[in-house]
Amino acid sequence: MIAALFVENGGPYYGLPDVDPWDIERDARKYDGPWTVVAHPPCSRWCQLAHINQRRYGLRVGDDGGCFDAALAAVRKWGGVLEHPAFSYAWPAFGLPMPERRGWMRTLFDPGWVCQVSQAAYGHQARKLTWLYCISPNRPRMDWRRPAASVSDMGRNRLVVSAQVSFCGNHGNSRLPRLSKRAAARTPIAFRDVLIEIARGAK
């Protein structure tokens, strides 16, 4: 059994026999074991648009009610993996290692391993660069492919995307159509399965 924290009610982590999903109603900040975790803490106060949202709506950067802190603590205590948008302001705020463009890496000063992937490699319609932080001896080789920056840049290791999740640089070509918030946030099944595999291997 693993625990899936901060997930969408009725989303891709529901209906699995060996997954205990924690949505907003269960309040994943209260999770206290005993299973390893896959954590998707909310990102709107930490993403690249957070400063714009702060100026526009008064939503303070990092003011997520302790969700990221709780998710990170759960991964460090029980093992597993945390997922957040690439270039998340939570990374420097919590002193986490910055990932390289491909491959798992760690530093001497933190117990976790980090990497950067594009969820497009796992079936997402958008580029959706993502950072992972994991504490697990099981770190599978990820699909490190990234979407092409232009048609001339396309090659056999590049991906083609059909949409974007926002207008910030992390998420792709501004000429592409925007996805709904729900579609943008949805975790592709193939990506979910890799994260579950990491968490299972942390036992």
C-alpha positions in Angstrom: 0.0 0.0 0.0 1.1 3.6 -0.7 -0.5 6.9 0.2 -1.2 9.5 -2.6 -1.3 12.9 -1.0 -2.9 16.1 -2.2 -4.6 14.4 -5.2 -7.7 15.2 -7.2 -10.9 13.7 -5.8 -11.9 11.0 -8.2 -8.7 11.5 -10.2 -6.2 8.9 -11.5 -5.1 7.7 -8.0 -8.6 6.6 -7.2 -9.9 3.0 -7.7 -6.5 1.4 -7.3 -6.4 -1.5 -4.9 -3.0 -0.6 -3.3 -3.3 3.2 -3.2 -4.9 5.2 -0.4 -5.8 8.6 -1.9 -5.9 11.8 0.2 -7.8 14.6 -1.5 -8.6 18.1 -0.2 -11.4 16.8 2.1 -9.1 14.4 3.9 -6.5 17.1 4.3 -3.2 15.4 3.5 -1.3 17.7 5.9 -2.6 15.3 8.6 -1.1 12.2 7.0 1.1 10.3 9.6 2.0 7.1 7.9 2.7 4.3 7.8 2.9 3.9 4.1 5.3 5.4 1.6 3.9 8.3 -0.4 3.4 10.0 -3.7 2.8 13.7 -3.0 1.4 16.3 -5.3 1.2 19.4 -3.1 -0.6 22.4 -4.6 1.6 24.6 -6.7 -0.3 27.9 -7.4 1.6 29.8 -4.6 5.0 28.4 -5.7 4.9 28.3 -9.5 6.5 30.8 -11.9 3.2 32.8 -11.9 3.1 33.1 -8.2 4.6 36.6 -8.1 2.1 37.8 -10.7 -0.8 36.2 -8.7 0.5 38.0 -5.6 0.5 41.4 -7.3 -2.8 40.8 -9.0 -4.8 39.0 -6.3 -2.8 39.4 -3.1 -2.1 35.7 -2.9 1.3 35.6 -1.1 4.1 33.5 -2.6 4.6 30.4 -0.6 1.4 30.9 1.5 -0.1 27.4 0.8 -1.2 26.6 4.3 1.8 24.4 5.0 1.0 21.9 2.2 4.4 21.7 0.6 6.1 21.5 4.1 3.8 18.6 5.1 4.4 16.8 1.7 8.2 17.1 2.0 8.1 16.0 5.7 6.0 12.9 4.7 8.5 11.9 1.9 11.4 12.4 4.3 9.8 10.4 7.1 8.0 7.6 5.2 9.9 7.5 1.8 8.5 8.1 -1.6 8.4 11.0 -4.1 7.1 14.6 -4.3 6.2 16.2 -7.6 6.1 20.0 -8.4 6.4 22.3 -11.4 9.9 22.9 -12.7 11.5 26.1 -11.3 9.1 26.0 -8.3 10.0 28.6 -5.7 9.5 25.9 -3.1 12.8 24.4 -4.1 15.0 27.3 -2.9 12.6 28.1 0.0 13.2 24.6 1.4 16.9 24.4 0.3 16.3 21.5 -2.0 18.9 20.5 -4.7 18.3 21.9 -8.2 17.9 19.2 -10.8 20.0 18.9 -13.9 18.3 18.8 -17.3 18.4 15.0 -17.3 19.3 12.2 -14.9 18.9 11.8 -11.1 21.2 13.7 -8.9 21.7 14.5 -5.2 24.0 16.6 -3.0 25.9 15.9 0.2 23.6 18.2 2.1 20.2 16.6 1.4 19.0 13.0 1.7 16.8 13.3 -1.4 17.4 12.6 -5.1 16.0 15.1 -7.7 15.4 15.1 -11.4 13.6 17.1 -14.1 11.2 15.5 -16.6 8.6 16.6 -19.1 5.2 15.1 -18.5 4.7 15.2 -22.3 7.0 12.2 -22.4 4.3 10.4 -20.4 1.3 11.5 -22.5 0.4 15.0 -21.3 -0.7 17.4 -24.0 1.5 20.1 -22.8 5.3 20.5 -22.2 4.8 20.6 -18.4 8.3 20.4 -17.1 8.3 18.8 -13.7 10.7 18.4 -10.8 10.8 15.3 -8.6 12.2 14.9 -5.1 12.5 11.3 -3.9 13.8 9.3 -1.0 13.9 5.8 -2.4 16.6 3.3 -3.4 14.4 2.6 -6.5 15.0 5.4 -9.0 13.9 4.1 -12.4 15.4 5.5 -15.6 12.9 8.1 -16.6 11.9 9.2 -20.1 14.2 12.2 -20.4 12.8 13.4 -23.8 11.7 17.0 -24.0 9.4 18.7 -26.5 10.9 20.4 -29.5 11.3 24.2 -29.2 10.5 24.6 -32.9 9.8 22.5 -36.0 13.4 22.7 -37.1 14.4 21.3 -33.7 12.4 18.2 -34.0 14.3 14.9 -34.0 13.7 11.3 -33.0 14.2 12.2 -29.3 11.9 15.2 -29.3 8.2 15.3 -28.5 5.4 17.3 -30.1 2.9 19.0 -27.9 -0.5 20.3 -28.8 -1.4 22.6 -25.9 0.0 24.6 -23.0 -1.0 24.9 -19.3 -0.2 28.6 -18.9 1.6 31.5 -20.6 4.8 31.2 -18.6 8.0 29.9 -20.2 8.0 26.6 -18.3 4.9 25.5 -20.1 5.5 26.0 -23.7 4.6 27.9 -26.9 2.2 30.8 -26.2 0.6 30.2 -29.6 -0.8 26.9 -28.6 -4.3 26.6 -27.1 -4.6 26.6 -23.3 -5.9 23.6 -21.4 -8.5 23.9 -18.7 -7.2 24.0 -15.2 -8.4 20.4 -14.6 -6.8 19.1 -17.8 -3.6 20.9 -17.1 -3.3 19.6 -13.6 -4.2 16.0 -14.4 -1.4 13.5 -14.0 -1.0 11.2 -17.0 -1.6 7.5 -16.2 1.9 6.5 -17.4 3.5 9.2 -15.2 1.3 8.2 -12.2 2.5 4.6 -12.6 6.2 5.6 -12.5 5.6 7.7 -9.4 3.8 4.8 -7.7 6.7 2.5 -8.7 9.2 4.9 -7.0 7.1 5.0 -3.8 6.7 1.2 -3.8 10.5 0.8 -4.0 11.0 3.1 -1.0 9.7 0.5 1.5 
